[in-house]
Amino acid sequence: MTANSYVFFGSEPQFVLIVAGIHESEQGGIEVAHWIRTKLAARKKPTRFGAVVIPDVFPERGLLARADEWKRGDTDNTWREIPRPGGADFHPARHFPPPGEPLSVLKKGLLIGRDGTELREGKQTLPQLPEIRYVIQFIEQFQPIRIVSVHGTHPVTRDQLPGRKAQTGMSNDDIKNWDGVSAIKGVNFPGIFVDPRYQLGKDCPKFDLEICKFDPLLDPAFPVQSAGKDGKGTDRRFDSARTQEGRADDALALKAAQAIAKLDPTLVRGNHVAEAVPVVHYAKASTTPEAFSLGDWGPVEVPSSKGLGARPGAPVFTVEVDDNQESWAFLDGVQMMSEKGEALLQTPSPELRVAKNPGRKILPAKFNKTRSEQLQAYAQGIIDTILEVP
């Protein structure tokens, strides 16, 4: 099954790519993408930039994941990775070419490192997933100026914090007194984070490329490292990207987070927008597989010397939706509920159309109006900023 894509033209010729469903456990993110494309379709005036929306990268798995969620609610990480017969799971978020290289560099359809050697999990090579190849082909064809990747999150628990002392600098008393809700710098909470445009220097590590994207000694997402020149962190800055273009990307990520915070500040707790130094960069987990993500590959220019697939670098805005669940305003991509939470008239069958019957209203049994409003807040914030801000 091929993923559906929706194209919307803007008042200016540039496009933004919006993609969701790289992890099928994150159905709330998929719904955000559906809200974006339905809101864009209903607009009388186009946004500044056009949009290509791919709401569900793995639609066949999505059907199964939604059936599972309908049955038992939170499916945890059941549908996050993709099982591989006789081997380790595929990690779909890590199936991109090396930064600065086009899709054509994967000549055998296998994932490779920056030196051209084939990546392996144990003794097995790693074939690129065709669905991710499809996304890359869109990027190379449309050459978006920005990319939005919508995901989801699980709540952080107190039990997880002792293992993150090296990231957060929290003491045992700090952990004990944590309220269980407030975001902690050094731990990833819901919000909008950006992989800014950057240059791949010779000194960049093989895989952990964050230090080439921004300066962790200045960045508030790394509180233990960014103590500041005076030891108190007073020179920390949210826009710590190493390039001028990257700092513009940082600023846009903050605008998007602020737009969502105006609708519901709890949805972007991880951005700390009310604090003196907000957060717009993701603190990469130590368990990340050694391969390349969209956030590694997308922001780096592919020069014309590489031939087919050459393109400018595009910042990747990762939307980490609060929790993973959907609201059931859509059933497998078909909109069932309006933005206000009202059941919609369904398109009638040919027989009903001949009989001039407009169809019937169907209210999904599990529809959650509050959740629908939350997911729409993410969608509206993205539309108002990433598709509009020059």
Buried (B, 14 or more C-beta within 10 A) or exposed (E): EEBEBBEBEBEEEBBBBBBBBBBBBBBBBBBBBBBBBBBBEEEEEBBBBBBBBBBBBBBEBBBEBBEBBBEEEEBEEBBBBBEEEEEBEBBBBBBBBBBBBBBEBBEEEEBBBBEEEEBBBEEEBBBBBEBBBBBBEBBBEBBBBBBBBBBBBBEBEEEEBEEBBEBBBBEEEEBEEBEEEEBBBBBBBBBBBBBBBBBBEEEBEEBEBBBBBBBBBBBBBBBBBBBEEEEEBEEBBBBBBBBEBBBBBBBBBBBBBBBBBEBBBBBBBBBBBEEEBBBBBBBBEEEEBEBBBBBBBBBBBBEEEBEEBBBBBBBBBBBBBBBBBBBBBBBEBEBBBEBEBEBBEBEBEEEBEEEEEEEEEBEBEEBBEEBBBBBBBBBBBBBBBBBBBE
